[in-house]
Amino acid sequence: MVEPEERPSVAGQRLGAPESMGISTLEPGQRPPTMPPGRQVSIRVQMLDDTQEVFEVSQRASGKVLFDLVCAHLNLIEGDYFGLEYQDQRKMIVRPKNTILRFVVKFFPPDHTQLLEELTRYLFALQIKHDLACGRLTCNESSAALLVSHIVQSEIGDFDEVQCKQHLLNNKYIPEQDTLMDKIIEYHRKHIGQTPAESDYQLLEIARRLEMYGVRLYPAKDREGTKLSLAVAHSGVLVFQGHTKINAFNWSKVRKLSFKRKRFLIKLRPDLNSNCQDTLEFMMGSRDCCKVFWKICVEYHAFFRLFEEPKPKPKPVLFTRGSSFRFSGRTQRQVIDYVKDSEFKKVPFERSPQHSESPSAGQVMVNGQKQSLNLGQSPDGRQPSPLTSPLLTDTGFVRTDDEDEVRRKRFPTDKAYFIAKELLTTERTYLKDLEVITSFQKSVGKDEALPDSLRNLIFANFEPVYKFHETFLKDVEQRLAQWEGRSNAHIKGDYQRIGDVMLKNIQGLKLLTANFQKHSEALLELERMCRSSRKLEGLCRDFELQKVCYLPLNIFFLRPLHRLMHYKQILERLCKHYPPTHDDFRDSRAALADVSEMVVQLHGTLIKMENFQKLLELKKDLTGIDNLALPGREFIRLGCLSKLSGKGLQQRMFFLFNDVLMYTSRGLTASNQFKVHGQLPLYGMTIRESEDEWGVPHSFTLFGQRQSVVVAASSASEMEKWVEDIKMAIELADKCNGPSAEILSSSFTDSKSPEESSADQESEDDLSASRTSLERQTPHRGNTTVHVCWHRNTSVSMVDFSVALENQLSGNLLRKFKNSNGWQKLWVVFTNFSLFFYKTHQDEYPLASLPLLGYSITIPSESENIHKDYVFKLHFKSHVYYFRSESEYTFERWMEVIRSATCSSSHIRSLSRKEPHVY
């Protein structure tokens, strides 16, 4: 039999922890805490999975040193939510031979989606399991059976009646388990296909709604001697009678907490609308009990309410008064920011599906076979985090030297040549994008779910355009080859131009104008058919998850319209470069006039379809709303704001339209969707900056007809963008007497956030809704613009989207290796706020992507020792990349397009784009 101290931690096993390294594999380079000198003693710590570990520490070491060792052993990054406590609270002196400390959850956040690490959620699930077993987490029978069913699903996997019954007989999770056996089995039967990570999520989702979730009761009496219990939570101080909450004092209402001997005092802020006395007094068992509870309250308040760790109280010169105790450690906000900033250091892992009778079964293999990087999806099936591009590593690529630089020196240096080369590189990317539509047609077109009318509409209007651009690309490739002297051109000067090729093909494009107009019709028809056919909707969703479809599918339907804008921009630069006497000027000018005429003709269609496409894209990111793409609705801005509620500041995703402002929270299911919590009609709304009123930086208040909301932006510039856009949208809504105001108001009556309603109380309806909304959902991209804004805590507007779609670029870049002076050659496409990386332009799909929202683009300084020409630097917090272009022109173009898309256009405030100029 294995002794307790020799057994490895199952929690560590599940996430691939090394057995005795004591260094987090999730954060390479982290070292164990510094150990003070002195004799080593052995301390036993009981983990949340009931295994025991022995840690060697110095006699002089503080408790924090021991706690850091435990976190390092578990590879735990979000350790700030946890703590160590004594098994027996009466024995407060650590005697190594006979004392066992417990590793427990210390801070319970109101929303488990704030826990960013899977290991953290797993440990929270173990804590919930322990609280259920000991009777601390009380609930009704239905809730208890549902909770246990998720625990069983996590431990033994999919339902098998014999195995499930035997497992429940061998393991007792709740005191009344025998009487609930049939109900547990009934619930477990419904969880087929649910992974351990999803089971943890479901468990926490249900548990957080229970009144006793995270509650630790401390006996007390009121002034009349009535026996009560006090507790502290993220929202404030709670008062219980038995297991029933009878009062709650929110942090925003508490002016001061103090204790005097055995008396615990709560001093409230004055409230004219309440008869409650100014100071409340509770008697506790002893002064020590009173002080312990006071300290816990101080820590809870600081952890959940403050932005950063409070500064220590200065030491008095002569006399001391009161306690000098202060919370020490990172606040929740600092933990979240730290994990997001450090996310690129994680080592991906894959679960090995393994069912066991052990309550903590679920082995994990780190890095595939031990060290193989999962290049496609994260281990739980979701897309990699949009914060980083895990494929941008030094491995797997051929290093390049300066041969390319020698080769470039043989090429022409005229600016017109590089403009023509930009036409070539972007045309290659455009043709690949058209191939996505043809691939979609071939993939889905064979299925009977795609009606013949829609199949013919797509084929008849995209196929001619694709064939035309195949020929156009060949013409451009041939001209560039002649220009570079790579063909049998007898008179070189005749081929140092591109305007004649452009003019001939633009005139050919004019004949396809009717096809361009039909592209928007095809998109509308596809959406209509998807609404009426679940099977077709599933086929489209499955195709969108293929690697070749690197952007939302409906964006590719608008590519021909965007390409006309690109031709116009290229010809404008060419005409600006040429003097009027140049041989190529007349053809370039004529081609510019023709394409400008087409752009003007199709401009209205493009504006409407861009808005419609954006609404369709957002609909896939949202849940809890039936019809986002209402007639007349226009998208304005989306992004992160912190919403002030009874739980403090909560990160929320806001979506601003011309009729309503929606706010959502991010789920952690396989679908990665954001759940709509509230919808605020803009008609009749007012807005007021409220930083002084609430003491929250960059905050403002929205006063609606039924509800008021206080929100805070991440910076002054972000607040300015939101306030300006909301004011503009309110003005438009009021002028129009509220777009669809009568229709919309009826659908907004129940839009109050659950966190602000009585839904926090446990009910059967809540639990049922939880089960239906959190069932296994279809996969969804985790790197959409919405998710990137969530991770980067920023926002983008419709104007930004339009500018990003018009400013696209592709071509070869050299990317500097992080740990050497070598450079790797990549084919890079910039579109939709992201860089997409390929080995060559012939590749069918990108190997990696790097979303650039929030990034800055600069030129490296002398101290960075780059020593190469035409190098630009991309950096976001600790993420830094260097890229090198082939010429001054391409360098300026990359800088221009990236800046135009990553620097939000706060100076542009218009719902419609400026009308194009006709030449």
Disulfide bonds with the S-S distance in Angstrom:
none
